[in-house]
Each structure stands twice: as C-alpha cells, then as structure tokens.
C-alpha cells in the first residue's frame, strides 16, 4: 500500500500544554467556536482520522469519516461494531500501514491522514507529521492535566515539535478578543 501523501495533526492546548484536565475531560475553557471551525474545515479534507479511545471530534460530518481508533483492548486490528467506517487498532500488534490497508477507502488510496489525539497518539506520529496545527489558549492552565505530547510539561509543545524536525510556519489569529491563535508547524523538508 502506498504511504499517505500527508499527515496532519490538530490540537488545542492550555498555556501549560494540556489537552484535557486531570480527569481527562476537555474543559469548556479550551472550546472556541473559531477553533472548532478551523478543525472541522481541516477534517473535511482528510481521508482518515486517527485518535485514541477517549478523543472525539464531535463535528457534523464525523459519522462520514473513516477512522482508526488506537486502543490496547484488541490484539492488533478489529472491526468497530458500532461504526462500519472505523477500526480499532493496537500499534503493538499491527503497523500503521497494515491498519490503513485494512481500513481502505472507496477510492483505494489515502491522501491525507488527520491525527486528533490524545497524548500517546500525538506522540506516536511526531516523526511523521507533515504539518501540526497547534492552537494555544492563553491564561488557561490545567495542572496535572493530559499533555499534548508525552514530553510535556518537561518541554513545551513547541520544543517537542522542533526536536522532531518541524518548524514554525504560519500564525493565524482565530479569536482576537481571547488572544487565541493557531500556529502551523511544518516538516522542514516541506517548507519552501
């Protein structure tokens, strides 16, 4: 099976780099309409979404998307009985490429993969992202929360991205009143 053309990551985090609070729940302080619109537009352009068991996109077209749900609850790859367009995938039992091949697409090829979390899933693709869209919410801290990447909070999310070959590219203000901005981090070889 050919490799996907592009792997994109999408995350919104607190000032201290957390995706969720200590209970694993994304609080309302990390939810913004402008960010949700950016997220939805991005996912409308992907062929497959990859996420953990507790991550959800909650978009109007979510049910239409093919997806891999990363879990340790299956030995390798298993059908999702509640969603014919989804597979459960355990990276310890099957490679990403094997899971994609079983998932397939009606067109037979996969052009864009959207990675939407959580921590372990985001971390697994650090060396493969073509672009990572990181939104930061200023003045919100979630002590003891769930970090975007395994090395956070020892390092900032930006330091982690740089250490894996991504460079800061475009910054876009999503909500000027709240100071919410999204930064595109691109693979060094893709800049230009």
C-alpha positions as CSV (number, residue, x, y, z in Angstrom):
1,X,0.0,0.0,0.0
2,X,1.4,3.5,-0.8
3,X,2.1,5.8,2.1
4,X,-0.4,8.6,2.7
5,X,0.6,11.8,1.0
6,X,0.2,13.9,4.1
7,X,-0.1,13.5,7.9
8,X,-1.7,16.4,9.7
9,X,-2.1,16.9,13.5
10,X,-4.7,19.1,15.2
11,X,-4.7,20.2,18.8
12,X,-5.8,23.0,21.1
13,X,-4.0,23.2,24.4
14,X,-3.8,25.3,27.5
15,X,-1.0,27.7,28.3
16,X,0.8,24.8,30.0
17,X,0.4,22.4,27.0
18,X,-2.6,20.3,28.2
19,X,-5.3,18.8,26.1
20,X,-7.6,18.0,29.0
21,X,-7.9,18.3,32.7
22,X,-6.7,15.8,35.3
23,X,-9.9,13.8,34.8
24,X,-9.2,13.5,31.1
25,X,-12.0,15.9,30.1
26,X,-11.6,18.8,27.7
27,X,-12.9,21.7,29.7
28,X,-15.1,24.5,28.2
29,X,-12.1,26.9,28.7
30,X,-10.4,25.1,25.7
31,X,-13.5,25.2,23.4
32,X,-13.8,28.1,21.0
33,X,-16.1,28.4,18.0
34,X,-13.4,29.7,15.7
35,X,-11.0,26.8,16.6
36,X,-13.9,24.3,16.0
37,X,-14.5,25.8,12.6
38,X,-10.8,25.6,11.7
39,X,-10.7,22.0,13.0
40,X,-13.8,21.0,11.0
41,X,-12.6,22.5,7.8
42,X,-9.3,20.7,8.2
43,X,-11.0,17.3,8.9
44,X,-13.3,17.8,5.9
45,X,-10.1,17.5,3.8
46,X,-8.8,14.2,5.3
47,X,-9.4,10.7,4.1
48,X,-8.8,9.0,7.6
49,X,-8.9,10.3,11.1
50,X,-6.7,8.7,13.8
51,X,-7.4,9.1,17.5
52,X,-7.5,7.3,20.9
53,X,-10.5,5.8,22.5
54,X,-11.2,9.0,24.5
55,X,-10.7,11.5,21.8
56,X,-13.7,12.7,19.7
57,X,-14.1,15.3,17.0
58,X,-17.9,15.9,17.5
59,X,-18.4,17.5,14.1
60,X,-21.5,17.4,12.0
61,X,-19.7,15.2,9.4
62,X,-17.9,12.9,11.9
63,X,-20.0,9.9,11.1
64,X,-18.9,10.1,7.4
65,X,-15.2,9.8,8.2
66,X,-13.1,6.6,8.1
67,X,-11.1,6.3,11.3
68,X,-8.6,4.3,13.2
69,X,-9.2,4.2,17.0
70,X,-6.0,3.4,18.8
71,X,-6.5,1.1,21.8
72,X,-4.8,-1.7,23.8
73,X,-8.1,-3.5,24.1
74,X,-7.6,-5.5,20.9
75,X,-4.6,-7.7,19.9
76,X,-3.9,-6.0,16.5
77,X,-6.9,-4.7,14.4
78,X,-10.6,-5.3,15.0
79,X,-13.8,-4.1,13.5
80,X,-15.7,-1.5,15.4
81,X,-19.2,-3.0,15.9
82,X,-20.8,0.5,16.3
83,X,-19.2,2.1,13.2
84,X,-18.5,0.3,9.9
85,X,-16.1,3.0,8.9
86,X,-13.9,2.5,11.9
87,X,-11.3,0.0,13.1
88,X,-9.8,-0.5,16.5
89,X,-6.0,-0.6,16.2
90,X,-3.3,-1.7,18.6
91,X,0.1,-0.5,17.4
92,X,1.7,-3.3,19.4
93,X,0.1,-5.8,17.2
94,X,-0.1,-4.2,13.8
95,X,1.7,-1.4,11.9
96,X,0.0,1.8,10.9
97,X,0.3,0.8,7.3
98,X,-1.4,-2.6,8.0
99,X,-4.3,-0.8,9.7
100,X,-4.7,1.7,6.9
101,X,-4.7,-1.1,4.3
102,X,-7.5,-2.9,6.2
103,X,-9.4,0.2,6.6
104,X,-9.2,1.1,2.9
105,X,-11.1,3.8,1.2
106,X,-13.7,3.6,-1.6
107,X,-11.1,5.2,-4.0
108,X,-8.4,2.8,-2.9
109,X,-5.9,5.4,-1.9
110,X,-5.4,7.5,1.2
111,X,-4.1,11.0,0.6
112,X,-4.4,12.8,3.9
113,X,-4.5,11.5,7.5
114,X,-5.7,13.7,10.3
115,X,-4.4,12.9,13.8
116,X,-6.6,14.3,16.6
117,X,-5.2,12.9,19.8
118,X,-4.8,12.1,22.7
119,X,-1.3,12.2,24.1
120,X,0.0,8.8,23.1
121,X,-1.5,9.1,19.6
122,X,0.0,12.6,19.0
123,X,3.4,11.3,20.3
124,X,3.4,8.3,18.0
125,X,3.3,10.5,14.9
126,X,5.9,13.1,15.9
127,X,8.4,11.9,13.3
128,X,5.8,11.6,10.6
129,X,3.8,14.9,10.6
130,X,3.9,17.0,7.5
131,X,2.1,19.7,9.5
132,X,0.9,20.1,13.0
133,X,-1.8,22.8,13.8
134,X,-1.3,23.9,17.4
135,X,-3.8,26.3,19.0
136,X,-2.8,27.8,22.3
137,X,-5.3,29.2,24.8
138,X,-3.7,32.0,26.8
139,X,-4.3,32.4,30.5
140,X,-5.7,28.9,30.9
141,X,-3.7,26.4,32.9
142,X,-4.6,22.8,33.7
143,X,-2.2,21.5,36.4
144,X,-2.0,17.7,36.4
145,X,-3.9,17.6,33.1
146,X,-3.3,15.4,30.0
147,X,-0.4,16.8,27.9
148,X,-0.5,17.1,24.1
149,X,2.8,15.2,23.8
150,X,4.5,12.7,26.2
151,X,7.4,15.1,27.0
152,X,5.1,17.9,28.1
153,X,5.3,19.7,30.6
154,X,9.1,18.9,30.9
155,X,9.3,20.6,27.5
156,X,6.9,22.9,25.8
157,X,4.8,21.6,22.9
158,X,6.8,23.9,20.6
159,X,10.1,22.5,21.8
160,X,8.8,19.0,21.2
161,X,7.8,19.8,17.7
162,X,11.1,21.5,16.9
163,X,13.0,18.5,18.3
164,X,11.1,16.3,15.7
165,X,12.0,18.3,12.7
166,X,9.0,20.7,12.5
167,X,9.4,24.4,12.1
168,X,7.1,27.3,12.9
169,X,5.3,28.4,9.8
170,X,2.1,30.4,9.6
171,X,0.4,32.0,12.6
172,X,-3.3,32.8,12.3
173,X,-5.4,34.7,15.0
174,X,-8.6,32.8,15.5
175,X,-10.2,34.8,18.3
176,X,-8.6,38.3,18.8
177,X,-10.7,39.0,21.9
178,X,-9.3,36.0,23.7
179,X,-5.9,36.1,22.1
180,X,-6.4,32.6,20.6
181,X,-4.1,31.8,17.7
182,X,-3.1,28.8,15.8
183,X,0.4,28.1,14.5
184,X,1.2,25.7,11.7
185,X,4.3,23.7,12.3
186,X,5.7,22.2,9.1
187,X,8.2,19.5,8.4
188,X,11.5,21.2,7.5
189,X,11.6,19.4,4.2
190,X,8.1,20.6,3.3
191,X,8.9,24.3,3.7
192,X,9.6,26.4,0.8
